[in-house]
Amino acid sequence: MKPVISIVTPSFNQGQFIERTIQSVLTQGINKLEYFVADGGSSDGTLDIIKKYNDRLFYVSEKDYGQADAVNKGIKATTGDIIGWLNSDDIYYPGALSAVIRHFTVHPDIDVVYGDAYHIDENDQILEPYYTEDWDYAKLKEVCFLCQPAVFFRRRVVKEVGLLDQSLAYCMDYDYWLRLGKIRPFGRLHQYLAGSRMYKNNKTLGSRVAVHKEINNMFRQKMGDIPDKWIYAYSHAVVEGKGFRRDTIIQKIKYILVMTSVAIYSFFWWKHRLPVCALKTGIFGAVALLRKNIKNQSY
């Protein structure tokens, strides 16, 4: 017997995209499908679009406490054996859900499955593949190589790890993958399952410093330590947010020096220590670039 799959879409004022999201779910050709839209009280015409599909999905529209709360609401409201969530500006590709169901059926010991995904623009055009690699929990702590709409899990693991952390505004998915990965290995499906939309007003793209700050706080609170790579990632986000560029040698030297100073401060702030490699990276990097400039180019 094929399992029931439940898809949850957290929604708030995404009328520009949500119909494409809904259609990407409902055109999957899955008979045993539960589709729940948890809307946070949209005022931009989103509800009119949702109501057009009232006979093929169910929804609520009420004030919530953010994206994680909306997803949790959907998980609790559905009953499917397999769960996935698709944000109201993302899409599934044809055949995605059939492939996921098939993988879970063939591998009854696997509780979490992820596939490949693309970053797409406002018009659904592919920008680039989302960086994904084979399962490695240690590596997952250093880089989130899982694209959220391309991850699916069995309902039974929710009983073990609980729901999403509603205190997180940006990295609730990454936190959840880390919690799941701590108790279960993930299976990888080598197929493009979803398109994750990137555009100017996208929450993650438009708040890079806040995203990285929340990730570091999450690691410190829940893991007790923060991988060095996330400290550097935060430092890069801060420097780029201040407008520093790397087009010329001089700009690169300034970038490295400023980034190093931000990294040093960040290491002390979050980890209360300074690894020697952080200082070496800035000093040696700037010196190497300066030597290259003197040897090969003019200022």
SVG drawing of the C-alpha trace seen along z (x, -y; Angstrom):
<svg xmlns="http://www.w3.org/2000/svg" viewBox="-14 -52 71 54">
<polyline fill="none" stroke="black" stroke-width="0.4" points="0.0,0.0 1.4,-3.4 1.9,-5.8 0.0,-9.1 2.2,-12.2 1.4,-15.4 2.6,-18.7 2.5,-21.9 2.8,-25.4 3.4,-28.3 2.0,-31.4 1.9,-35.1 1.4,-37.8 3.0,-35.8 0.1,-36.3 2.7,-36.9 3.9,-33.3 1.5,-31.1 -0.6,-29.9 2.5,-28.5 3.4,-26.9 -0.1,-25.3 -0.2,-24.1 3.3,-22.5 1.8,-20.4 -1.6,-19.6 -0.2,-18.6 2.1,-15.9 -0.5,-13.2 -0.5,-11.8 -3.7,-10.2 -2.8,-9.9 -2.0,-13.5 -2.9,-15.8 -2.2,-19.4 -2.4,-22.0 -1.8,-25.7 -1.2,-27.6 -1.8,-31.2 -0.8,-33.9 -3.7,-36.2 -2.6,-37.5 -4.1,-40.8 -2.7,-40.8 -5.1,-38.6 -3.5,-35.3 -6.7,-34.0 -8.6,-34.5 -6.1,-32.3 -6.1,-29.6 -9.9,-29.5 -9.8,-28.6 -8.4,-25.2 -10.6,-24.7 -11.8,-21.3 -8.2,-20.0 -6.5,-21.4 -7.5,-22.6 -6.2,-25.7 -6.5,-28.1 -5.9,-31.8 -5.1,-33.4 -2.4,-35.3 0.6,-33.1 4.0,-33.5 6.0,-33.1 7.0,-30.5 8.0,-27.8 4.7,-28.1 2.8,-27.8 4.7,-24.6 4.1,-23.1 0.4,-23.9 0.4,-22.0 2.3,-19.0 -0.2,-18.7 -3.2,-19.2 -2.2,-16.5 -1.9,-12.7 0.3,-11.5 3.1,-9.0 5.5,-11.3 5.9,-15.1 7.3,-17.8 7.0,-21.6 7.0,-23.9 7.2,-27.6 4.7,-29.8 7.3,-31.1 8.9,-27.8 7.9,-25.0 8.1,-21.3 9.2,-19.9 7.1,-17.3 7.5,-13.8 9.1,-15.0 6.6,-13.5 6.4,-10.2 10.1,-9.8 10.1,-10.6 7.3,-8.1 9.1,-5.5 12.4,-6.0 10.7,-5.7 8.9,-2.6 12.1,-0.9 14.1,-2.0 11.8,-1.4 14.8,-1.9 15.3,-5.5 13.4,-8.2 14.6,-11.3 15.2,-11.8 16.6,-14.7 17.1,-15.5 18.7,-18.1 17.3,-21.6 17.8,-24.8 17.8,-28.4 15.2,-30.1 14.2,-33.7 10.8,-35.4 10.0,-33.9 10.9,-30.3 14.1,-30.6 17.1,-28.6 19.8,-30.7 22.1,-27.9 22.0,-24.5 21.7,-24.5 24.9,-23.1 24.2,-19.5 26.4,-16.6 26.2,-13.0 25.1,-12.6 27.7,-13.5 26.5,-14.7 29.9,-16.2 29.9,-18.2 26.3,-19.3 27.4,-21.1 29.8,-23.1 27.6,-23.8 23.9,-23.4 23.9,-21.3 20.2,-20.5 17.7,-22.6 14.6,-22.9 11.9,-22.2 13.8,-19.1 13.8,-17.4 11.1,-15.0 10.7,-13.0 8.5,-10.3 6.0,-11.4 7.4,-8.9 10.6,-11.0 8.5,-14.0 7.6,-11.9 11.3,-11.6 12.6,-15.1 9.5,-17.2 8.4,-20.1 10.3,-23.1 11.7,-25.7 9.3,-28.6 11.9,-31.0 13.9,-30.8 13.0,-33.2 15.5,-32.1 17.3,-28.8 14.4,-26.7 14.9,-24.2 18.7,-23.9 18.2,-23.4 15.6,-20.7 18.0,-18.9 20.7,-18.9 18.3,-17.5 17.1,-14.8 20.6,-14.0 21.8,-13.5 19.5,-10.4 19.1,-9.2 21.2,-9.0 19.6,-10.7 19.1,-9.1 19.9,-11.0 17.8,-11.0 19.8,-12.1 17.0,-14.0 16.0,-17.6 12.9,-17.9 12.4,-21.6 13.0,-25.2 13.9,-27.5 13.2,-31.1 15.8,-33.8 14.9,-37.4 15.5,-40.9 12.8,-40.7 13.4,-37.0 13.6,-36.7 16.9,-34.8 18.7,-36.7 17.6,-40.1 18.8,-39.4 22.1,-37.6 23.7,-39.1 20.7,-38.3 20.5,-34.8 24.2,-34.0 23.8,-35.6 20.9,-33.4 22.8,-30.3 25.7,-31.1 23.4,-31.7 21.6,-28.4 24.8,-26.5 26.1,-28.0 22.8,-27.4 22.0,-23.9 25.4,-22.4 27.6,-24.2 30.1,-25.3 30.1,-27.0 32.0,-25.6 34.7,-28.0 33.3,-28.1 30.1,-29.7 32.1,-32.4 33.8,-33.2 30.5,-33.0 29.0,-35.6 32.1,-37.8 31.8,-37.7 28.1,-38.6 28.9,-41.6 31.7,-42.9 29.8,-42.5 26.8,-44.2 29.0,-47.2 29.7,-47.5 33.3,-46.3 34.1,-44.9 36.8,-42.6 37.2,-43.8 40.7,-45.1 43.8,-44.0 43.6,-47.0 39.9,-46.3 40.7,-42.6 43.4,-43.6 41.0,-46.0 38.3,-43.3 40.5,-40.7 41.8,-43.1 38.3,-44.2 36.9,-40.7 39.7,-39.5 39.0,-42.2 35.3,-41.3 36.2,-37.6 38.5,-38.3 35.7,-40.2 33.2,-37.4 35.4,-34.7 35.8,-36.5 32.1,-37.3 30.8,-33.8 33.6,-31.5 35.6,-33.6 38.9,-32.6 40.8,-33.4 42.2,-30.6 45.6,-31.5 44.4,-30.5 42.0,-33.5 44.8,-36.0 47.0,-34.2 44.3,-34.1 44.0,-37.9 47.7,-38.9 49.1,-36.3 46.2,-36.8 46.8,-40.5 50.6,-40.1 50.2,-37.5 47.8,-39.8 50.1,-42.8 53.1,-40.8 51.1,-39.6 50.0,-43.2 53.6,-44.5 54.9,-41.7 52.2,-41.6 50.1,-44.7 50.1,-48.4 48.0,-50.0"/>
</svg>
